[in-house]
Amino acid sequence: MADAVVVALPGCEVAALCPKLTPGERGFFEQVDYTREISVSLMFKRAPRPLSFDTASFPRSAAMGLAALDVEHRKPGFAPPGAGLLRITLATRATDRLWEAPDSEIVDFVDRELARTPVGHLKPQDYAISRTDPMYPIFHPGYLTSLIRFGRRIDRSPRLFFAGDYLVGPSLESALTSGLRAAAAIPGVRAAPVVQRGGDVVE
């Protein structure tokens, strides 16, 4: 039997896996919510006409169905020499609306949206659709208050410790930080500090 367990899962999945959570813990985990994401990879035999950027973000004010465009073939090893690879991420509302749509419909939607930008119409040789659920934790209004309350709780599940981006912020670095904090909270375990950008030390 393990002395302790670190539960490193998306927060929305913890309650189903851990039936013996305290009422307060269960209430916290049941209100953790995540976004989901659809991304479209467009592949070209030859790279599209030169683009002057590596990444482009589309602001919500533009009322577009796209969130970001990444020129992946500029990254070493991402595409054969001379070939093109673009990765487009759909905006949240478009993701929800097209979640069950056929792949071809999603590609047509991306093409129409790109036609509204200086990128214009593209004719990919092939494409791949990626659907990710869950993706990022949603820090909705009031979430930080419940998160602080969860961190200060007195009634805790014995031998259970929790790690995940939902405890710090929606990024890989935040997930790592939460894991180090969870390990450091286990009696008898000392986690090494992590130095973030800017020289800040996270215990």
N, C-alpha and C positions, 0 to 999 in steps of 0.2 A: 504494500500500500504506500502511495506517495505521501510525503510529509506535506507537500503543497502543490498546487496546480495553478499555472498562469493560463487563463482563458484568453487567447489571442484570436478573436473572431470579430467580424463586423458586429457592432453593438445590437443590431436588429435580430441577430441569430442567437444571442446568449441565453435569453429566457427559455427558448425551446430546448436547449442543450442542458441547462442546469435547473432541474426541477426543485431543488432545495434552496433556492435563493430566499433571502428574507423578504417580507412584503415590500419594504422600502426599496430594496434592490430590484425586485421584479417590476415595481411601478416605474422605476427609472428606465430600465431596459425596454419596457414595452412602449415607451414614447420616443425611443431613438429611431430616427428615420434617415433614409439614404436616398440620394438621387440614383438614377440609372442612366446609362449612356449608350448611344449608337454612334459608332465611328465608321467611316467609309474610306477604304484604301483604293485609290485609283492607280492602275498600273499602265505604263506606256512603253512601247517598244523604244521610242526616243523621247527624251525629256521634253516637256512642253516648252514653249518659248521662254526665254530667260525671265525669271521672276526676281524682283529686287528685294525680296525678303525671305527669311527662313521660316518665320511664323507670323500669321496674321490673326488678330482677334476681331470679332464682329460685336460691337456694342449692342446692348439691348435696345438702345434708342433707335437703332437702324431697323428695328422690327423685322429682322431676318430669321430664317429658320436654322442658321448656322452659328456655331459658337467660335470655331477656330479652324484654321487651315495650316498644316505643317508641310513644308517642302522636305520630305523624307530622303529624297535621293541625294541631297547634299550631305547627308550623314554617312561617314565611311562604312561600307559594307551593307548598307540598307537596300541597295539596288545594283544590278550589274552596270558596268561602265557604259555610259551613254543612255541608259534607260531612265525612265521617270517613275517616281512614286510620290503621290500626294496623299495625305491623310486629313480627312475632313471630319470634324466633330459636330454633331447636330446640337442645336440649342435644346434646353430642357423641354419646352412645350412641343417642339417638333418630335423629340424623342418619344414623349408620351403618346402623341398622336399616331406615330408611325411604328410603334413597337411591334405590332402584329402584322405589319404590311409586308408584302413580298419584297425580296431584295431589289428586284428590278424597279419597283415603285420608289424605293428609297434613293436609288441612283438617279432616277429621273428627277426627283425632287432636288437633290444636290445640284444637278446640272442647271436646273431653272434658277436656283438661288445664286449660283456662281455667275450666271449670265447677267445678274444685276450688279456685279462688281467688275472692276477692271480686269479680272482674270478671264471673264468671258466664258463661252461654251468650250468644253473640252471633249475630246473623243478618246476615252481610254480603251486600251486593248483588252483589259480585263479589270475586275474589281473584286473586293472582298468586304463583307459586312461583319462588324463585330458588335455584339450586344453584351453589355456588362451590367449585371444587377446582383448585388448592390455596387455602387461606384464610390460616391463621396458622402460623408455624413452631413446632414442638414442642421446648421446651427440656427434654428428658428427662434423668434422672439421668446424669451423666457428660458431658453435651453441652458444658458450659462448659469442661471440661478439654480436650476435643478442639478447641473453638473457639480457646482460647488457644494450643494447639499449632499450629493452622493459621495463626494470625496471626504466629507466631514462626518459621515454616518457613524453612529455608535454600534448599531446592531448589524453585524457583518456575518456573512457565510463563513464558517470555519474552513481554513486552508485553501480558500479560493481567492485568487488575485486576478485582476483584469487588465488587459492591454488592448489598445486599438486607437485608430485615428480619431474616433469619436470622443476620446478623453482629452485631446490636446488641440488638434486642428486637422483639416482635410489634406494631409500630405504624407508622403512616405517618411520624411524626417520626423514628423510628429508621432507617427505610429512607432518608430524606433524609440523615441523618447519615452513614450508611455510604457514600452516593454522594459526599458531600463528602470523606470520608476517602480514597476510591478516587481521586478527581481529584487530591487533594493528594499522593498517593503517586507519581503519574506525574512523571518527571523533567521539570523546566521548567514545571510547572503549579502555580499557587498558588491554592488554593480560599479563598474568603472565609469567615470564621468565621460561625457561626450562633449567635444568642443564644436559649437556651431559656427556658421559664418559670422564674422565680426568679433570672434574671440570669446563669446559668451559660453559659460560652462553650464551644462545641464546635468544635475545630479541624477 
